[in-house]
Amino acid sequence: MSKDASGFWRTQLTTFAVLFAGYASYTYNRKSVSFALPNLMKNGLLDKSAAGTISSSQNTAYAISKFLGGVLSDRISAKWLFFSGLVLSGGATILFSTTSSLTLFAALWFLNGFAQGAGWPACAKLLKKWFSPEQFGTFWSALSASSNVSGSLCPFLATWVIEHFDWRASLVVSGGVTITSAVCVAMLLSDSPIDAGFNKDFTPEASKKKTDGKSTAAQSTWRDLIKSPFLWVVSVVYLVVFAAKTSVTEWGQMYLIEDLGHSAFTGSGFISAVETGGFFGGIAAGYVTDWLMKKSGKKTAGNPRMFAAIWFMAGVAGFLFLLTTFVTTSTSQFFLTVIGFGLGACLYACIAIFGIVASESYPSHLSGTAHAVVALAANVGAILSGLPCSYVAQLYNWRAIFIILEILAAAAALFLAFFGKVSPGLPGDKPKSQ
């Protein structure tokens, strides 16, 4: 039985708020050990190689589970997928705080990464069910910004807890917040408007039935999907930008503290600026690319959002150049904040664009798999930012990592300029109107 429009809008907002808080908790939890790394290394519990091993163990598991999560989100309850990931990741973090063994550190952070992979695929599926296609891009960008809100505030919270208590207390706080969010998900979230008692169905299939009764897109299969050149263009550049993002958030403060002698709070301030810039960059990317979509209509080859991605990727290369060339021991906090803000804005704008185009460019029954494929490529980039990058830092220094990423980001911008207009269509599909 349907409810009134105002009741539905309130339920939509509640759903979005629960997803926003839940995914912010995922991000806080995922980064909790990164915030504690300087303290762990200072106390002799880890060296650079061990820190890289722990990071790579999480990122490897995350890459696997995010792919599986994308496929599973089409087959099981997205609500309970989201809930399960929160409980498991929060529990793994609390257990991490109780040990001092490198083997257990790596095993528990692998478990954490595996649980983390349930987060965004479930969010994407729930967004598609709860918000119309006209709202999807806006709410996707806004929900993505939850990780930036968490990333902006949590470095300071973690640093304060570590300095007043210890690193173990910081991880207990993170795990506790995550499990509390899981309780809210269980109590307040529904899988779809229909499950909540509303006569609403925003799926593309429902829209198709209202217009021409039958969709030809369903004829496409996953085999057609993996033959799409556009999917692999997005995957390549997503790998690069995720390697850059993960390296900046994982190792940025280590570069400032160990290579340049800045304080822990200066390092935390830089990471916070990256996440703050990412908040605005992700939202701006949604608005800018929505405008490009409306302006281009059917006249532009490929997905028009990719044009903006070229410039944002070039921005990533530019701000990495500033970080590696002009930042010194005496660089002011203001200049570091400007670089961090600009770098975060460009990184998260690219991440938002690539996620949106992967989900919207293919039929509904393949959109989860399409996003899973590009997310897998992105997480390969995250894995490369772990142990391989820490090994580079051990041989040379932290700065060497960011010089390599600067070159890769510039190459990715050129790659997009040449191949960004490849059509996202599948074999046998009719051209899509946006």
Secondary structure, DSSP 8 states (H G I E B T S, - for coil): ----HHHHHHHHHHHHHHHHHHHHHHHHHHHHHHHHHHHHHHTTS--HHHHHHHHHHHHHHHHHHHHHHHHHTTTS-HHHHHHHHHHHHHHHHHHHTT---HHHHHHHHHHHHHHHTTHHHHHHHHHHHHS-HHHHHHHHHHHHHHHHHHHHHHHHHHHHHHHHS-HHHHHHHHHHHHHHHHHHHHHH--SSTTTTT------HHHHHHHHTS--SGGG--HHHHHT-HHHHHHHHHHHHHHHHHHHHHHHHHHIIIIIT---HHHHHHHHHHHHHHHHHHHHHHHHHHHHHHHHHTTSSSS-THHHHHHHHHHHHHHHHHHHHHT--TT--HHHHHHHHHHHHHHHHHHHHHHHHHHHHSS-HHHHHHHHHHHHHHHHHHHHHTTHHHHHHHHHS-HHHHHHHHHHHHHHHHHHHHHHTT-----TT------
